[in-house]
Amino acid sequence: MGVEGCTKCIKYLLFVFNFVFWLAGGIILGVGLWIRHDSQTSLILQSSLQDRSAPNTFYIGIYILIAVGAVMMFVGFLGCYGAIQESQCLLGTFFTCLVILFACEVAAGIWGFVNKDQIAKDIKLFYDEAVIQSKDKDETKAQKAAAVVKTFQETLNCCDITSTAIFGSKADCSIKDAVLLKSCHDQIEDLFSGKLYLVGIVAVVVAVIMIFEMILSMVLCCGIRNSSVY
């Protein structure tokens, strides 16, 4: 026996919310893949000096984002199917998955908030180290470091006073228009902070949707249980 009245409205409302949740999962997955393969971040984070590579803390957060997007798409489909089939078992599984996913999102949010400044700081330190190593007496080491500095400058369209010792004047910093150049430190800050804020906004929207879905799934489960009794 199917649900009737108000419970039936909740059933379709839950289906709509789950469809939106599924779409949100797809968007998060797409954003994660876009940031992971974005030319600016990829060129910078794939740089390496002779003794170490660029910090990968940022990539850890992006891999978490991609995994969350994929799981959200699965959970969203499960919720849609469970709502249409009026299955207490599927809805119960869906609710459990939502709680776990919500807890993971909160944990990831806390991790991201704690590390948001550290990510840009680590990249800045890596850039500064490349600038220093580019002046090394070891010609091979200096050339590799100079290549890293050049990658940063060309990718971010920046040039610092400290790096003029490598390339001469600002006009020779791998960039043609020296007038428009900005500090590499500022550009690094803008690049990574901007992407983290985008991720944060998406996470807040998804969290609100998840709370509504948990409430609706509980109400629908109670409605299905009551209708089966009668």
Secondary structure as GFF3:
##gff-version 3
##sequence-region A 1 230
A	DSSP	alpha_helix	5	37	.	.	.	ID=ss1
A	DSSP	alpha_helix	39	45	.	.	.	ID=ss2
A	DSSP	alpha_helix	57	85	.	.	.	ID=ss3
A	DSSP	alpha_helix	88	133	.	.	.	ID=ss4
A	DSSP	alpha_helix	139	156	.	.	.	ID=ss5
A	DSSP	three_ten_helix	161	163	.	.	.	ID=ss6
A	DSSP	alpha_helix	164	167	.	.	.	ID=ss7
A	DSSP	three_ten_helix	170	172	.	.	.	ID=ss8
A	DSSP	three_ten_helix	178	180	.	.	.	ID=ss9
A	DSSP	alpha_helix	184	229	.	.	.	ID=ss10
###
